[in-house]
Amino acid sequence: MRLRDSTLLLTPTDIANHLACRHLTQLDRARLAGERIELRQDPRIDALRHRGETHEKGFVNSLAAEGLSITDLRSHDDPAATLDAMSAGADVLVQAPLQGDGLSGRADVLLRIGVPSRLGAYSYEPADTKLARDTRAGTILQLCAYAALLDPMQGVLPEHIHVVTPLARERYRTAHFDAYFRFVRRRLEDDLAADPPPATYPEPVPHCDVCPYWLHCDRRRRADDHLSLVAGGVVRAALRRHLRSAGPHRITEPTPGTFLSVR
């Protein structure tokens, strides 16, 4: 998320991140307001990003090998460049900037298809290249955001969204997920607008593996003696909720009549 002329612009990644962790949204909000929060420096994440770029390049090269024309827009930040390339009828647009209705993003790939639109006898559908072999909900939400941004540009909502994994090219119907996308986006916007901000906590979630705030949140959990630290963090969220409902909120805070204390 970022401010442009005092207007908050959300990204498709913001929506996916909010689904993964509502606390992450509030940390983003705090940093945007000027609060200094230490970010994680992890070479493994840099290596993962490089692998992702290589995967995207391989997919684009495969499209070029099929004889499709490629228009690379990574040097452009203005969505007008994307509309110009769409109007010119390019087969494939790479790293296309998109913006509208409070959203701003850059689609990995836009694919020209034979569905009529205000552009002519064709339109575009978004595709995302992902290293994960199992498509995650956040990926679908990001693609729904790109589809929503394409709708006013071409006068038709893309019928399909595409995920390109190392194993396959997957296709999903946008209409199957559009309502859920709008629900998560509305929840994100409500959380950002709430004053005071909603009370959230850095509960461990799968997204922690790649989150830049991991170090900040880990220090908070350790300072709080959080239950997730029991046995190296193997206490699952459902069990933590059960333990808290029984009384303890920390490792060293036993429930009467139980063996919870581990120190």
C-alpha angles and dihedrals in degrees: 000000000000142000122248116182089341090306118121113231119196124204129215086248090058089057093048091046091051090055089050096046130357090197090061088060091056092048089053089049092051093050091049088054090055103264113146111234122173113242125213118254107205123164089201090065090049089051090049090051090051091051089051092053090049090050091051091048090051092053093048090048089053090054091050089050087058088060097256119146114244124210112190113203100174090115091057127080099176115093086215087076089058092050091049091052091047091050089050089056101240112182095222131017118198125204091355116187114229131182140168145111094031094310128110128177149134117244116218093220137356115202123205113229134180098255113119120242138156085285091067134263091345144049139184138257126196124242128189125200112219132178094210112099092211114059112235129215091244091059091054091050091051091052091047087055091053090047090052090052092049093051098077092038095058101019095242133078110239108257093213140030123204135216118195112201127175087262106040150351108251126199126201132183110248092213091062092064106024096095092050090048090053091047094053092044091051091049090050092050091048091051091050093048095047114113113225095029116250116268108254133168131208096250110177111260133168090262089066087082091072103021118121089214095059095108092048092050094043090055090051092051092048092048089051093046086233122202091238087074093067112117093354095310100306094129102108125223094254092053091046089054090050093050092048091051087054092054115266121104099171137046093249096045107090127204111236109263095013137100096233097125107095102176 
